[in-house]
Amino acid sequence: MTDKLELAKRVYDKAHITGKFVLRSGQISNEYFDKYLFEADPVVLADIAELMKDNIPEQTDVLAGLETGGIPVATVLSCKTKIPAAFVRKKAKEYGTCKLAEGADIDGKRVCVIEDVVTTGGQIIESVKELRQRGALVSDVLCVILRNTEAYGVMEKQGLKLTPLFTMVKENGISRLE
């Protein structure tokens, strides 16, 4: 069994970088979690999924990975749990099938949204609105890293329960995952 604190350190060491970054929310940060650094490591990604799988609600029909970072996490979770996966675009493609979500059918299904790093939850809210308009029943969101606990309230206002694997904590100017 994977030790959560040891995995938190491995994810932090692999993906935490410093500099000046503009986040999707528009916020400026002097630190960033480069999700692709931990998602591209098959051992770390498998260990993340091993711990996250227990947070998936029992009645989940589909795991919906959000473009782009949630897709590898949802895929590995799908492999571990045998729950089908859907891959959710930021907006429906304008050609071919014109779908928002590729893969498993979401219409009338209980969908658990999978994301990598959450700061404000803005993209999650937009994606969930689109998924619900297409018939998905969405009440749960899982993420690997929660950067800002204010996202709990944002999700709750949309009828969503947010469950992070790790939360970023900052003490005396030093951050860590717990």
C-alpha positions as a Markdown table, in Angstrom:
| # | Residue | x | y | z |
|---|---|---|---|---|
| 1 | Met | 0.0 | 0.0 | 0.0 |
| 2 | Thr | 1.2 | 3.5 | -0.9 |
| 3 | Asp | 2.0 | 5.8 | 2.0 |
| 4 | Lys | 0.2 | 9.1 | 1.6 |
| 5 | Leu | 2.8 | 11.3 | 3.2 |
| 6 | Glu | 5.6 | 9.7 | 1.3 |
| 7 | Leu | 3.7 | 10.1 | -1.9 |
| 8 | Ala | 2.9 | 13.8 | -1.1 |
| 9 | Lys | 6.6 | 14.4 | -0.8 |
| 10 | Arg | 7.3 | 12.6 | -4.1 |
| 11 | Val | 4.6 | 14.6 | -5.9 |
| 12 | Tyr | 5.9 | 17.9 | -4.4 |
| 13 | Asp | 9.5 | 17.2 | -5.2 |
| 14 | Lys | 8.7 | 16.1 | -8.8 |
| 15 | Ala | 6.1 | 18.9 | -9.7 |
| 16 | His | 6.6 | 21.9 | -7.5 |
| 17 | Ile | 8.5 | 24.7 | -9.2 |
| 18 | Thr | 9.2 | 28.4 | -8.3 |
| 19 | Gly | 9.2 | 31.5 | -10.4 |
| 20 | Lys | 6.4 | 33.9 | -11.5 |
| 21 | Phe | 3.3 | 32.2 | -12.8 |
| 22 | Val | -0.1 | 33.4 | -14.0 |
| 23 | Leu | -2.7 | 30.9 | -12.9 |
| 24 | Arg | -5.9 | 30.1 | -14.9 |
| 25 | Ser | -7.8 | 32.2 | -12.4 |
| 26 | Gly | -5.6 | 35.2 | -13.3 |
| 27 | Gln | -3.9 | 35.1 | -9.9 |
| 28 | Ile | -0.1 | 35.6 | -9.8 |
| 29 | Ser | 1.8 | 33.0 | -7.9 |
| 30 | Asn | 5.5 | 32.5 | -7.1 |
| 31 | Glu | 5.0 | 28.7 | -7.1 |
| 32 | Tyr | 3.4 | 26.3 | -9.4 |
| 33 | Phe | 2.6 | 22.6 | -9.6 |
| 34 | Asp | 3.5 | 21.4 | -13.1 |
| 35 | Lys | 1.0 | 18.6 | -13.2 |
| 36 | Tyr | 2.6 | 17.1 | -16.3 |
| 37 | Leu | 5.7 | 16.3 | -14.3 |
| 38 | Phe | 3.9 | 13.9 | -12.0 |
| 39 | Glu | 1.3 | 12.7 | -14.6 |
| 40 | Ala | 4.1 | 11.7 | -17.0 |
| 41 | Asp | 5.7 | 9.4 | -14.3 |
| 42 | Pro | 3.9 | 6.1 | -14.5 |
| 43 | Val | 4.9 | 5.0 | -11.0 |
| 44 | Val | 3.8 | 8.2 | -9.4 |
| 45 | Leu | 0.6 | 8.4 | -11.4 |
| 46 | Ala | -0.3 | 4.8 | -10.5 |
| 47 | Asp | 0.4 | 5.5 | -6.8 |
| 48 | Ile | -1.8 | 8.6 | -7.0 |
| 49 | Ala | -4.6 | 6.5 | -8.5 |
| 50 | Glu | -4.2 | 3.8 | -5.9 |
| 51 | Leu | -4.9 | 6.3 | -3.1 |
| 52 | Met | -7.6 | 8.3 | -5.0 |
| 53 | Lys | -9.7 | 5.2 | -6.0 |
| 54 | Asp | -11.1 | 4.9 | -2.5 |
| 55 | Asn | -12.5 | 8.5 | -2.8 |
| 56 | Ile | -14.7 | 7.6 | -5.8 |
| 57 | Pro | -18.4 | 7.6 | -4.7 |
| 58 | Glu | -19.8 | 4.0 | -4.8 |
| 59 | Gln | -22.5 | 4.7 | -7.4 |
| 60 | Thr | -20.3 | 6.3 | -9.9 |
| 61 | Asp | -21.0 | 5.2 | -13.5 |
| 62 | Val | -18.4 | 7.3 | -15.3 |
| 63 | Leu | -15.1 | 9.1 | -14.4 |
| 64 | Ala | -14.8 | 12.3 | -16.3 |
| 65 | Gly | -11.3 | 13.6 | -16.8 |
| 66 | Leu | -11.1 | 17.4 | -17.6 |
| 67 | Glu | -8.8 | 18.5 | -20.4 |
| 68 | Thr | -5.9 | 18.2 | -20.2 |
| 69 | Gly | -4.6 | 17.3 | -16.8 |
| 70 | Gly | -7.5 | 15.4 | -15.5 |
| 71 | Ile | -7.4 | 12.9 | -18.4 |
| 72 | Pro | -4.4 | 10.9 | -17.4 |
| 73 | Val | -5.6 | 10.7 | -13.8 |
| 74 | Ala | -9.1 | 9.6 | -14.9 |
| 75 | Thr | -7.6 | 7.0 | -17.3 |
| 76 | Val | -5.4 | 5.3 | -14.6 |
| 77 | Leu | -8.3 | 5.4 | -12.2 |
| 78 | Ser | -10.5 | 3.8 | -14.8 |
| 79 | Cys | -7.9 | 1.0 | -15.3 |
| 80 | Lys | -7.7 | 0.4 | -11.5 |
| 81 | Thr | -11.5 | 0.5 | -10.9 |
| 82 | Lys | -13.0 | -0.7 | -14.2 |
| 83 | Ile | -15.3 | 2.3 | -14.2 |
| 84 | Pro | -15.5 | 3.7 | -17.8 |
| 85 | Ala | -13.9 | 7.1 | -18.5 |
| 86 | Ala | -14.9 | 10.1 | -20.5 |
| 87 | Phe | -12.6 | 12.9 | -21.6 |
| 88 | Val | -14.1 | 16.4 | -21.3 |
| 89 | Arg | -13.0 | 19.2 | -23.6 |
| 90 | Lys | -12.9 | 22.8 | -22.5 |
| 91 | Lys | -15.5 | 23.4 | -25.2 |
| 92 | Ala | -17.2 | 21.0 | -27.6 |
| 93 | Lys | -15.3 | 20.5 | -30.8 |
| 94 | Glu | -16.7 | 22.2 | -33.8 |
| 95 | Tyr | -16.2 | 19.4 | -36.3 |
| 96 | Gly | -16.8 | 15.6 | -36.6 |
| 97 | Thr | -19.0 | 14.4 | -33.7 |
| 98 | Cys | -19.0 | 17.9 | -32.1 |
| 99 | Lys | -18.8 | 16.3 | -28.6 |
| 100 | Leu | -17.9 | 17.9 | -25.3 |
| 101 | Ala | -17.1 | 14.6 | -23.8 |
| 102 | Glu | -15.4 | 11.7 | -25.6 |
| 103 | Gly | -15.4 | 8.1 | -24.5 |
| 104 | Ala | -18.0 | 6.7 | -22.2 |
| 105 | Asp | -21.6 | 8.0 | -22.6 |
| 106 | Ile | -22.5 | 10.5 | -19.9 |
| 107 | Asp | -26.3 | 11.0 | -20.5 |
| 108 | Gly | -28.2 | 10.0 | -17.4 |
| 109 | Lys | -25.1 | 8.6 | -15.8 |
| 110 | Arg | -23.7 | 9.5 | -12.3 |
| 111 | Val | -20.4 | 11.2 | -13.3 |
| 112 | Cys | -17.5 | 11.9 | -11.0 |
| 113 | Val | -15.3 | 14.7 | -12.3 |
| 114 | Ile | -11.5 | 14.2 | -12.1 |
| 115 | Glu | -9.1 | 17.1 | -12.1 |
| 116 | Asp | -5.4 | 17.4 | -11.3 |
| 117 | Val | -4.8 | 20.8 | -9.6 |
| 118 | Val | -7.6 | 23.1 | -8.3 |
| 119 | Thr | -7.1 | 26.7 | -7.3 |
| 120 | Thr | -10.5 | 28.4 | -7.7 |
| 121 | Gly | -12.5 | 25.7 | -9.5 |
| 122 | Gly | -13.5 | 28.0 | -12.4 |
| 123 | Gln | -12.9 | 25.5 | -15.1 |
| 124 | Ile | -14.6 | 22.7 | -13.1 |
| 125 | Ile | -17.7 | 24.9 | -12.8 |
| 126 | Glu | -17.8 | 25.6 | -16.5 |
| 127 | Ser | -17.3 | 22.0 | -17.4 |
| 128 | Val | -19.9 | 20.7 | -14.9 |
| 129 | Lys | -22.5 | 23.1 | -16.3 |
| 130 | Glu | -21.9 | 21.7 | -19.8 |
| 131 | Leu | -21.9 | 18.1 | -18.6 |
| 132 | Arg | -25.2 | 18.7 | -16.7 |
| 133 | Gln | -26.7 | 20.3 | -19.9 |
| 134 | Arg | -25.9 | 17.1 | -21.7 |
| 135 | Gly | -27.6 | 14.9 | -19.1 |
| 136 | Ala | -24.8 | 14.0 | -16.7 |
| 137 | Leu | -25.6 | 13.7 | -13.0 |
| 138 | Val | -22.6 | 15.4 | -11.4 |
| 139 | Ser | -22.2 | 15.8 | -7.6 |
| 140 | Asp | -18.6 | 14.9 | -6.9 |
| 141 | Val | -15.2 | 16.2 | -8.0 |
| 142 | Leu | -11.9 | 14.5 | -7.1 |
| 143 | Cys | -8.5 | 16.3 | -7.5 |
| 144 | Val | -4.9 | 15.4 | -6.9 |
| 145 | Ile | -3.9 | 18.8 | -5.4 |
| 146 | Leu | -6.0 | 21.5 | -3.9 |
| 147 | Arg | -4.1 | 24.8 | -3.9 |
| 148 | Asn | -6.8 | 27.0 | -2.2 |
| 149 | Thr | -9.4 | 25.8 | 0.3 |
| 150 | Glu | -11.8 | 28.5 | -0.8 |
| 151 | Ala | -12.6 | 26.2 | -3.7 |
| 152 | Tyr | -14.7 | 24.1 | -1.3 |
| 153 | Gly | -17.2 | 26.9 | -1.0 |
| 154 | Val | -17.2 | 27.6 | -4.7 |
| 155 | Met | -18.0 | 23.9 | -5.4 |
| 156 | Glu | -20.6 | 23.6 | -2.7 |
| 157 | Lys | -22.5 | 26.6 | -4.2 |
| 158 | Gln | -22.8 | 24.5 | -7.4 |
| 159 | Gly | -24.0 | 21.4 | -5.5 |
| 160 | Leu | -20.5 | 19.7 | -5.8 |
| 161 | Lys | -18.5 | 17.9 | -3.2 |
| 162 | Leu | -14.7 | 18.4 | -3.7 |
| 163 | Thr | -12.4 | 15.7 | -2.4 |
| 164 | Pro | -8.7 | 16.4 | -2.9 |
| 165 | Leu | -6.0 | 13.8 | -2.4 |
| 166 | Phe | -3.5 | 16.4 | -1.2 |
| 167 | Thr | -4.0 | 20.0 | 0.0 |
| 168 | Met | -1.3 | 22.6 | -0.3 |
| 169 | Val | -0.4 | 24.2 | 3.0 |
| 170 | Lys | 1.8 | 27.2 | 3.5 |
| 171 | Glu | 3.6 | 28.0 | 6.8 |
| 172 | Asn | 6.2 | 30.7 | 7.2 |
| 173 | Gly | 6.4 | 31.1 | 3.4 |
| 174 | Ile | 7.1 | 27.5 | 2.8 |
| 175 | Ser | 4.6 | 25.2 | 1.1 |
| 176 | Arg | 4.1 | 21.5 | 1.3 |
| 177 | Leu | 1.4 | 19.0 | 0.5 |
| 178 | Glu | -0.5 | 17.1 | 3.1 |
